[in-house]
Amino acid sequence: MRKLVAVIAGGLFWLSWQAVLLSPVEAAVSVNGQVRLNVIYSDRIYGAGQTIAPTDLPFASGPAAVKERDNNQTNIDARRSRINVSSSDDAPGNIKLSSLIQVDFDTTDGNALTSNSRHPRLRLAYGQAALPNGVTVRAGQVRTILSEFGDNLIGGVAAPDVINENGHFDQLQARQPGLQVAWTGKMGGGNLTIGAAVEKQAVSAKSRTGFSAVVDERQGEAQDMPLIGAGVRYLSPLFAVFARGGFARAKVILTGGKDVDETVSLLAIGAEVKPIPTLTLHGQFWVSNGLGRINGAFNDVALVSGKLEAVEANAFNVGAQFRVTPELRFNAVYQWMKADDDPKIFDLSATSTDKEQFQALNVNFIYRFWKNWDTGVEYMRGKVESFGASDGTINIINFRLFYYF
């Protein structure tokens, strides 16, 4: 296993070194971004931000009900406004060099009592070299190669267009340091892209009881094997398919210094089809065996009798987008996620507060009414269920106004 990691890492390093042997002389730098305003009404209190994540949903009935959150709320927020600083340049040998640094302000410091000001938060920061043979190398703070989002090096497929700033519930969204390489070429009237990556590994444990207090695996400490990922995408005017997978070793240090580990993995496939030019149908399915942190709704592992056990989960979404005009589009998506009911990991009693299942329905329209402005309204219904007798639903109306500069 370590030899495989060394070979992949060495190969990626060699490709990146070849891509940047000749330094750029002058780079064209530009600044752009978006000012984002969201106004969110909900019939239950979900939190304080402009994102609605599955783990934010409170139980409304059953032994674990949170009665204090059984009140409505109107929230106005602009912390996900973004600034992009990008550069581009041509190096000898027809190598295209570029970079991106992207920040927003969606942090938890500060408060809403006065200015609601927050500090900048790094989202993405990478350098990139595109070679004339179709190979592209990207290094820095990157979108994981396992993600379906369009800022993935391989490109996006089946990412629903939702107004919720969290994105869809079952997204694979992690942004983390890494080195990625991809090749794109023509095939059968479309584009074929194949990519691989070495990315930072960290561990999300269900409980840290029994773990060392001085080694924080959530920050990547003690991890001796990175996350290895790969994917292949085929994109044509009529349809697109994106399959990818990754594996790593989850390692934790127990109190007293002993280490335990478990191999973890994730597989995902997304597809979209255009039966007519104005209609796109899309769907995604993924299964995780201990890499739940890539999604953020489930943990990776649990400590059971001194041994690590992987948390198993799976998810899917199906949806559609209909473009009435180039400026007006309607979107709808249904999402479902569930963790495996392993009694060694979860409390399966009637009073359990362990969250087992999440569902959501998002329906919206988004309209570009001026050159650099768009707006939209989304209805969202979310549901959470525990392994016991507790569950909860939330209904949300989300209005957005974006200015692109």
Secondary structure by P-SEA (a helix, b strand, c coil): caaaaaaaaaaaaaaaaaaccccccbbbbbbcccbbbbbbbbccccccccccccccccccccccccccccccbbbbbccccbbbbbbbbcccccbbbbbbbbbbcccccccccccccccccccccbbbbbccccbbbbbccccccccccccccccccccccccccccccccbbbbbbbcccbbbbbcccbbbbbbcbbbbbbbbccccccccccccccccccccccccccbbbbbcccbbbbbccbbbbbbbbcccbbbbbbbbbcccccccccccccccccbbbbbbccccccccccccccccccbbbbbbbccccccbbbbccccbbbbbbbbbbbcccccccccccccccccccccccccccccccccccccbbbbbbbbbbccccccbbbbbbbbbbbbcc
